[in-house]
Amino acid sequence: MGVLTAEEVERLWARLDDEAQAVKLSHQAVLRFEQFYRGLSDPDRSVVDGVLANWIGRGLDSRRRFDGLAVISRFEIRSALPALREAVSALDCAEGPSVPFERSKLGRIIEKIEAAGSSCVS
């Protein structure tokens, strides 16, 4: 079996999201996606990590963005740090009541990932 493609990841998330929306349990999509992610090989995780980093941009589908941030935070995906930092920088020019909340949320995720990366294991 080959490595997942970004298109396959997108289709999977869309299906999980549609199914969760149909039963009015939107949180199920992210829980099922996390379960899927947990079982991936390293090469497949690398593909999914790239897809998740792409979901961080403002103006994209809010459910996809929310789920992407949740998975990135949960699994402390270090490769998403540049996209997270870029999202914080983009907020410098943004206005609106959600901007401070969004900046804080992104900052917490960045701090969590950086702290996990600096942990020493003996």
WOBELBEL-V143997 format. One record per backbone hydrogen bond with DSSP energy under -1.0 kcal/mol. CO is the residue of the C=O (numbers start at 0). NH is the residue of the N-H. If there is no record, write none. Layout:
((CO/NH) (CO/NH))
This chain:
((4/8) (5/9) (6/10) (7/11) (8/12) (9/13) (10/14) (11/15) (12/16) (13/17) (14/18) (15/19) (16/20) (17/21) (18/22) (19/24) (20/23) (24/27) (25/28) (26/30) (27/31) (28/32) (29/33) (30/34) (31/35) (32/36) (33/37) (34/38) (36/39) (40/44) (41/45) (42/46) (43/47) (44/48) (45/49) (46/50) (47/51) (48/52) (49/53) (50/54) (52/55) (56/59) (60/64) (61/65) (62/66) (63/67) (64/68) (65/69) (66/70) (67/71) (68/72) (69/73) (70/74) (71/76) (75/77) (76/79) (77/80) (79/83) (80/84) (81/85) (82/86) (83/87) (84/88) (85/89) (88/91) (95/98) (97/101) (98/102) (99/103) (100/104) (101/105) (102/106) (103/107) (104/108) (105/109) (106/110) (107/111) (108/112) (109/113) (110/114) (111/115) (112/116) (113/117))
